[in-house]
Amino acid sequence: MALLTRYLHEPIESDLGRKMVFVGGPRQVGKTQLGKLIIPDPAAYLNYDIAEHRSAILKGELPATPAWFFDEIHKYRAWRNYLKGLYDAAGARKRILVNGSAKLDYYRFGGDSLQGRYVYFRLHPLSLAEVGGKTPEDLAALLELSGFPEPFLASSATQARRWSLAYRERLIREEVTSLESISDLAKLELLAMSLPSRVGSPLSVNALREDLQVSHATVARWLDVLERLYAIFRVPPFGAPRLRAVKKEQKHYHFDWTVVGDPAARFENLVASHLLKWAHYQADTQGHAIELRYFRDIDRREVDFVLVHETQPIGFVECKLGDAEVSPSLGYLRQRFPKVPAWQLSAVGSKDFETADGIRVAPGGVLLSQLV
């Protein structure tokens, strides 16, 4: 597969000139390919999963190259102290890029702080904007193939299904076991298999606990593990006192939205992924603290997504499979925040118009192609 230029290429290239750059994201999302475009010297590449490279890292026998590109080094328990020592010794003489298929800010294992020595980027799957898609056919292809480069570029629904199945198995049996201590891997796999059917609804830990016959604390920990390894992401509720919003239950989504079988839920998952990617891009490159949330109140009004900047809503998005009446819940939020853009997106609908109170109803690609 050809190397693909990604949306974070220029920001990473720019920051490498002044600090270490850490790049986190799901496995096989394209982090290594991105790194090899930025640091193309093969001698500079050091993958902790490769025995020869691991030996060089542990012995301190690093290549005499202008840059070092470390992959999966977070699996080394002393990685923070190791990188701190390299950075403090090398200073501006070396460009240091660090990739990991987990949340690198979590897998620290103690040691000295790296504060002020690095910047952190989160690489997401391909989106409609990143692949230059605009048409309904482009959106349909992304829904079917996922945003991971290998299955998307293969352009085969059969290959995409095979890839997704193998991906889920490797995630549990390789990534989880390399970083976490899990006593019942089989039940963790059952949890992972049960989650796609629950996309779109608030996630009840108690219901999962009863289904799996394990403790509440165990299910909560396993969900944390899946989130730390970029298998899922969770979306908390948006609450303002005057809205009587719910405060606790989160919704969850998958970075590989093709695991979600229901077409409406899969489209909602794809939109969630696009919005989270945009929010993380704004935070990682521009320093804007934007969060993705959802709205649900005690009167059971619900809007799929609320983009929030410094506690204030800046966008509302509701998802529908096809052309449908405008959501009363979306209208409710729009009335209370009349200056906030509100969208109702459809996966396969064709209607494109604006209501009298300013809600834009459109095919999904209209908004998603404007993001990142």
Buried (B, 14 or more C-beta within 10 A) or exposed (E): EEEBEBBBEEBBBEBBEEBBBBBBBBBBBBBBBBBBBBBEEEEBBBBBEBEEBBEBBEEEEBBEBEBBBBBBBBBBEEBBBBBBEBBEEBEEEBBBBBBBBBBBEBBBEEBEEBEEBBBBBBBBBBBBBBBEBBEBEBBBBBBBBBBBBBBBBBEEEEBBBEBBEEBBEEBBEEBBEBBBEBEEEEBBBBBBEEBBEBBBEBBEBEEBBEBBEBEEEBBEBBBEBBBBBBBBBBBBBBBBEEBEBBEEBBBBBBBBBBBBEBEBBBBBBBBBBBBBBBBBBBBBBEEEEBBBBBBBBEEEBBBBBBBBBEEEBBBBBBBBBBBEEBBEBBBBBBEEBEEBBBBBBBBBBEEEEEBEEEBBBBBBBBBBBEBB
